[in-house]
Every structure is written in structure tokens, then in C-alpha cells.
Amino acid sequence: MSLRSRGFTLLELLVVVSIIALATAGVGIAMRDSGQTLVEREAARLAALLESARAQSRGGGIPVVWRANPRGFQFEGLPPSAQATLPSQWLDSGTAVRGNGVLVLGPEPLIGRQQVLITHQAFPERTLSVATDGVRPFTVETVQ
């Protein structure tokens, strides 16, 4: 009868350490800062909406203005059917615009450099810019 040593093999220990490392990484990703995520989501959505309205303005040859208001925002100049397809409220009621809340979207292909600053009332230190140089599409940029 031989004495067999008790314990774990190196392979078993490596598997357990790998599982712990993957679980820790998953938890770290899941616990991402909700304030930053909220503002990023609103800014990305606004950039897409602005590009949609800009395309409709160019296609129809009509001037379109985006204007922030206390309850959300509105697109002025679009026909009623087009306005019905575009939302007029933020995803979260705490989202706000800092500074200038008016953007001219067309109908000219070159609209000039414009930006709007998006923030959240609960996270005022987190501000993102939705901006264009007048030629390229609106993009989300971090405010320094």
C-alpha cells in the first residue's frame, strides 16, 4: 500500500486562479460608473438624432434647428410626419444641456462648427460634447 500525498496539482490550482481572474474581470466591467454610462448613452443618441435631422434637412431643402428646452429638446422646421418619428425627450429626465442649446442643421451641406454640452444633474462633473466641424458628422467628445 503506497502513501499517496494529498493536495492539489499545479494544473488544478491554475484552473482555479484562472476562473477567479475571469470572475473578477467580469465584476469590474459590470460595475462601470453608471453616471458616465448614462451621459455617454445620451450623447451618442443625440449625435445620431442630429445626423438624422441633418439628412432630412438636406434631402428636403428645408432649414432645421435643434433647440434644447427644460423638458427635453425639439427639432424646428421638419414636416410634422418627420417630427413624429424623432423623439423630443431625453432617456433620463436628469439630462441637461450646458451653455448654448441651439444648433442649425441645414439645409446647406456646410453648416459651420457647432457643439452642445451634455451633462446630468446627478453627475455635473461628467460633461460630454456632441460636436461637428460643419463637414463631418456629429461625434461625441470628452470635455477637458
Secondary structure, DSSP 8 states (H G I E B T S, - for coil): ------S--HHHHHHHHHHHHHHHHHHHHHT--HHHHHHHHHHHHHHHHHHHHHHHHHHHT--EEEEEETTEEEEESS-HHHHHHS--S-SSTTEEEES--EEEEESSS----EEEEEEETTEEEEEEEEEE-SSS--EEEE--
